[in-house]
Amino acid sequence: MSALQTEGTSTDKTDKKRSDKLGDKNDLRIKAIENGTVIDHITAGQALNVISILGGGENFTNTVSIVMNAGSSRGDKDVVKIEGRELTEKEVNAISLISPKATVNIIRDFEVIEKRKIQTPDYVCGIVRCINPNCITNSEPIESKFAVAADEKVKSLVLRCVFCESVMTEELIQFIE
């Protein structure tokens, strides 16, 4: 065996001591949740927008864990874990507009009982505000409704108001609070 191939060198021992000293610091993870929802494969950089859709802020009482720009085999992603809460269909539809490739995992007793890919619906109702200030949905108590389609040219979702025909792309979407 050459000098370069010897086992148990002092550098190996130093690396082991360093690793032991750092302990869990090199292996920090978000702990598992007992009951709740994990939204995985969120488009990188969109986790805070997901929290906003879910009503995050001062009135948000559930424990939330966020991972942003985590590497994965499919590229960078964000992950949001929410303890003690399952998402409504309206919330999932809203998330689909900013992260159509996300997955929703329902957790009960620390086990994934349901895992599904988010499906972008054909229509969304009461989720998005029309950008046209003259639209009837902005002046009357009428729930907004948009047809949702993919635009291959801009590689983005496009929403068309069914009342005034205004068209919005993802970057113009304003969610109703």
C-alpha positions in Angstrom: 0.0 0.0 0.0 1.4 3.4 -0.9 1.6 6.3 1.5 -1.5 7.8 -0.1 -3.6 4.7 0.5 -2.9 4.1 4.2 -5.8 3.8 6.5 -6.3 5.6 9.8 -4.2 8.6 9.0 -4.2 11.5 11.4 -6.4 13.5 8.9 -9.0 10.7 9.0 -9.0 10.9 12.8 -9.1 14.7 12.7 -12.1 14.6 10.3 -13.9 12.1 12.6 -13.3 14.2 15.7 -14.5 17.3 13.8 -17.6 15.5 12.7 -18.3 14.2 16.2 -17.8 17.7 17.6 -20.2 19.2 15.1 -22.7 16.4 15.8 -26.2 17.3 14.7 -25.2 20.7 13.3 -24.3 19.0 10.0 -27.6 17.1 9.9 -30.2 19.7 10.9 -33.7 18.7 9.6 -37.2 19.9 10.2 -38.8 17.5 12.6 -41.7 15.3 11.5 -45.2 16.5 12.3 -47.8 14.4 14.0 -50.8 15.8 12.2 -51.1 18.4 9.4 -50.0 19.1 5.9 -46.7 19.1 4.0 -46.6 21.0 0.7 -43.6 19.7 -1.2 -42.1 20.6 -4.6 -43.2 24.2 -4.4 -41.6 26.3 -7.1 -38.3 27.7 -5.6 -38.9 31.1 -4.0 -42.7 30.7 -3.6 -42.9 29.4 0.0 -43.7 32.8 1.5 -46.4 33.3 -1.1 -47.9 30.0 -0.1 -47.9 31.1 3.5 -49.6 34.3 2.4 -52.3 32.3 0.6 -52.8 30.3 3.7 -53.4 33.4 5.8 -50.0 33.6 7.4 -49.3 36.5 9.6 -50.2 37.6 13.1 -53.4 35.6 13.2 -51.7 32.4 12.0 -51.5 30.1 15.1 -50.2 26.8 13.6 -46.6 25.9 13.8 -45.1 26.3 10.3 -41.7 25.1 9.0 -40.3 26.5 5.8 -37.5 25.2 3.6 -36.5 27.5 0.7 -34.3 26.7 -2.3 -33.6 23.1 -1.2 -31.9 21.0 -3.8 -33.7 17.9 -5.1 -33.4 15.6 -8.0 -35.9 17.8 -9.9 -34.1 21.0 -9.2 -34.5 23.6 -6.4 -37.7 23.6 -4.5 -39.4 25.0 -1.4 -41.3 23.0 1.3 -43.9 24.1 3.8 -45.0 22.0 6.8 -48.1 23.1 8.7 -48.9 21.3 12.0 -52.5 20.7 12.9 -54.1 21.9 9.7 -55.3 20.4 6.4 -55.8 22.6 3.4 -59.1 23.5 1.8 -59.8 22.9 -1.9 -59.8 26.7 -2.3 -56.3 27.0 -0.8 -55.0 24.1 -2.9 -56.4 25.8 -6.0 -54.7 29.1 -5.1 -51.4 27.4 -4.6 -51.8 25.7 -8.0 -51.7 29.1 -9.6 -48.2 29.9 -8.3 -46.8 26.4 -8.1 -48.6 23.9 -10.4 -46.1 21.1 -9.8 -46.4 21.0 -6.0 -47.6 18.0 -4.0 -49.8 18.0 -0.9 -49.2 15.3 1.7 -51.7 14.8 4.5 -50.0 13.6 7.8 -51.8 11.7 10.6 -50.0 10.1 13.5 -46.7 10.9 11.8 -47.7 8.9 8.7 -48.4 10.1 5.2 -52.0 9.0 4.7 -52.6 10.8 1.4 -50.2 12.2 -1.2 -51.4 14.0 -4.3 -50.1 16.2 -7.0 -51.8 19.6 -7.2 -54.0 19.8 -10.2 -54.6 23.3 -11.7 -58.4 23.6 -12.1 -60.1 24.9 -15.2 -61.8 27.7 -13.2 -61.0 29.4 -9.9 -63.7 31.2 -8.0 -63.2 33.8 -5.2 -59.5 33.4 -5.0 -58.1 36.1 -7.4 -59.0 39.8 -7.8 -59.6 41.0 -11.3 -57.1 43.6 -12.4 -59.7 45.6 -14.3 -61.0 48.3 -11.9 -64.2 48.5 -13.9 -65.0 44.8 -13.6 -68.3 44.1 -11.8 -66.5 41.9 -9.3 -64.6 45.0 -8.0 -67.7 47.1 -7.5 -70.5 44.6 -6.6 -70.6 41.7 -4.1 -70.0 39.2 -6.8 -67.5 36.4 -6.4 -64.7 36.5 -9.0 -64.4 33.7 -11.5 -61.5 33.0 -13.9 -60.8 30.5 -16.6 -57.3 29.0 -16.2 -55.2 28.0 -19.1 -51.5 27.4 -19.8 -49.8 29.7 -22.3 -47.0 27.8 -24.0 -45.5 31.0 -25.5 -44.7 32.5 -22.1 -44.6 29.2 -20.2 -47.0 30.5 -17.6 -50.6 30.2 -16.5 -53.1 32.7 -17.9 -56.3 33.7 -16.1 -59.3 35.2 -18.0 -62.0 36.9 -16.1 -65.4 35.4 -17.1 -67.1 38.7 -16.4 -65.0 41.3 -18.2 -62.6 39.1 -20.3 -59.4 40.7 -18.7 -56.4 38.5 -19.0 -53.7 38.1 -16.3 -50.5 36.1 -16.2 -49.0 34.7 -13.0 -47.0 37.8 -12.1 -50.2 40.0 -12.2 -52.2 37.7 -9.9 -53.6 39.5 -6.8 -55.1 37.1 -4.3 -58.2 38.0 -2.4 -57.4 38.3 1.3 
